[in-house]
């Protein structure tokens, strides 16, 4: 499991991105790059990290399910993910 501080930091970044989204869009349309550079760094959506919803792990993240590969495998084996079946051939 990821450290609680990392998960909290990512949530804080998400709230900052949401807060400045309209202003960023407006500044980009006006091509006001000086105004964009004056916004906080964390207002940029590229600073967000995809994290597993259950464990907070950032590596081996599956976007479609918003889970890490480890959690995905556990949930799929337990039958908790609808439409996901273990393949065999």
C-alpha positions as CSV (number, residue, x, y, z in Angstrom):
1,X,0.0,0.0,0.0
2,X,1.2,3.5,-0.9
3,X,2.0,5.9,1.9
4,X,-1.0,7.9,3.0
5,X,0.9,11.2,2.4
6,X,1.4,10.3,-1.3
7,X,-2.3,9.5,-1.7
8,X,-3.2,12.8,0.1
9,X,-0.8,14.8,-2.0
10,X,-2.3,13.4,-5.2
11,X,-5.8,14.3,-4.0
12,X,-4.7,17.8,-3.1
13,X,-3.2,18.1,-6.6
14,X,-6.5,16.9,-8.1
15,X,-8.4,19.6,-6.2
16,X,-6.0,22.3,-7.4
17,X,-6.4,21.1,-11.0
18,X,-10.2,21.3,-10.7
19,X,-10.0,24.7,-9.1
20,X,-8.0,26.3,-11.9
21,X,-9.4,24.3,-14.9
22,X,-11.7,27.1,-16.2
23,X,-9.0,29.7,-15.7
24,X,-6.4,27.6,-17.5
25,X,-8.7,27.0,-20.4
26,X,-9.4,30.7,-20.7
27,X,-5.7,31.6,-20.6
28,X,-4.9,29.0,-23.2
29,X,-7.6,30.3,-25.6
30,X,-6.2,33.8,-25.2
31,X,-2.6,32.5,-25.6
32,X,-1.7,34.2,-22.4
33,X,1.4,32.2,-21.5
34,X,2.6,34.7,-18.9
35,X,-0.6,34.3,-17.1
36,X,-0.4,30.5,-17.4
37,X,3.1,30.6,-15.9
38,X,1.8,32.5,-12.9
39,X,-0.6,29.8,-11.9
40,X,0.5,27.2,-9.3
41,X,2.5,24.3,-10.7
42,X,0.0,21.8,-9.4
43,X,-2.7,23.4,-11.5
44,X,-1.4,21.5,-14.5
45,X,-3.2,18.2,-15.0
46,X,0.1,16.5,-16.1
47,X,1.3,16.6,-12.5
48,X,-1.4,14.2,-11.5
49,X,-0.4,10.6,-11.0
50,X,-2.7,7.6,-11.9
51,X,-3.1,5.6,-8.7
52,X,-4.9,2.5,-7.8
53,X,-8.2,3.2,-6.1
54,X,-7.7,0.5,-3.5
55,X,-4.0,0.4,-2.7
56,X,-2.7,3.7,-4.1
57,X,0.0,2.0,-6.1
58,X,1.1,4.1,-9.1
59,X,3.0,1.5,-11.2
60,X,1.3,-1.1,-13.4
61,X,-1.9,0.9,-13.4
62,X,-4.8,-0.3,-15.6
63,X,-6.8,2.8,-16.7
64,X,-9.9,1.0,-17.7
65,X,-10.4,-0.4,-14.2
66,X,-8.5,2.3,-12.2
67,X,-6.7,-0.6,-10.4
68,X,-3.1,-1.8,-10.2
69,X,-2.3,-5.2,-11.8
70,X,-2.1,-6.9,-8.4
71,X,-5.5,-5.6,-7.2
72,X,-7.0,-6.3,-10.6
73,X,-5.9,-9.9,-10.4
74,X,-7.2,-10.4,-6.9
75,X,-10.6,-8.8,-7.8
76,X,-10.9,-10.8,-11.0
77,X,-10.1,-14.1,-9.3
78,X,-12.7,-13.3,-6.7
79,X,-15.3,-12.5,-9.4
80,X,-15.7,-8.9,-8.3
81,X,-15.2,-7.4,-11.7
82,X,-18.2,-7.9,-14.0
83,X,-17.3,-9.1,-17.5
84,X,-13.8,-10.2,-16.6
85,X,-13.1,-13.9,-16.8
86,X,-9.9,-15.8,-16.5
87,X,-8.7,-16.8,-19.9
88,X,-7.6,-20.4,-20.7
89,X,-6.7,-22.1,-23.9
